[in-house]
């Protein structure tokens, strides 16, 4: 009869931008001594928090199996994560509805027999080791390299963060630590050769915090018997680390959200002709029609009385629109370079038809991939998304609990909305944004985003 082997796996993942540069970390722990038996981390490129967290789970389970390759069903793994989404989905209490989550969950479930793995939600403060590993991986990716175990300091000062609730002690020694870690690294290297789900590279999941903390209520998981959660629901706080709450309760008081009111600039001479007009062109001024639109927007915001700050793209058409509103509200205008329009390269000033005629292959490639830039060294949608995600995080932190008007352009506004919805890149081509239209996104303290308005032009009529 095989001797039972029991280990604890703590795993985490994070994304700086969500989606953005992402990484995961996982550690296998001896439940008797609290000592790490194996560590792993990896920078995985552009992904979301959900993807990174699932990848961390997969890596942790793979490492645990590699430590005891002959244990078979005698191996018992207790997974501890601060991702309520992953814990509830893998425990079977929440359905997995998002198509990009299903293959990740299936990969995790196939590593060990389901009866061998148990799951526990823990607060983020009790998941410091894995969190540090994930951040080390993201730091490595930022520097153009991969995480190396020899340089890791993630294990420092972490045993004290763990709390009771781990499984009963291992019967027998945990095995040779160095040899086990070597086997874990070999198994993980082999696992990375497996084709990763498309979700690792696509911007397709729900909005979350930039760090590796909590998950949104609307990210693809839900209570198994509910048939769907309320639109503005948030997970209820856990009553204890050892007994995570199942289902949905009353939302905690998250306070007033940071509300970004997204105003597209008024018309220029290029707008009615539907010409590419980005940050690499002639920087046109507002037309007479555009100035009238800016004045009507100013009247609208003056009547509402809700805007507390104004931030504008540096391009002239936005600055002129912002100044018209600011004059009515008695506010100053702050310029933010990140709110500029996409640089459309050689396509600046051309119509779509003219671009297709002159640069047909380049246009086809651009429409097919967010990583493709316009002809002549323009800016790809992936680059714009990274820029806007960073601006979003900075603005939300700066204007927490306040309402700020952002005067910007078509692509930035669509990107704010797309990221808030967790929509794929092709969603940019499925939104209409009229000149001087208003869209609104609210960002709550737990990282959830709520799109409240899109392409409202009622103030122009």
Secondary structure, 3 states (H helix, E strand, C coil): CCCCEEEEEEEEEEEECCCEEEEEEEEEECCCCCCEEEEEEEEEEEECHHHHHHHHHHHHHHHHHHHCCCCHHHEEEEEEECCHHHHHHHCCCEEECCHHHHHHHHHHHHHCCHHHEEEEECCHHHCHHHHHHHHHHHHHHHCCCCCCHHHCCCCCCCHHHCCCCCCCCCCCCCCCHHHHHHHHHHHHHHHHCCCCCHHHCCCCCCCCCCCCCCCCCCCCEEECCCCCCCCCCCCCCCCCCCCCCCCCCCCCCCCCCEEEEEEECCCECCCCCCECCCCCCCCCCECHHHHHHHHHHHHHHHHHCCCCEEEECCCHHHHHHHHHHHHHHCCCEEECHHHCCCCCHHHCCCEHHHHHHHCHHHHHHHHHCCCCCCCCCCCCHHHHHHHHHHHHHHHHHHCCCCEEEEEECHHHHHHHHHHHHCCCHHHHHHCCCCCCCEEEEEECCCCCEEEEEEEECHHHC
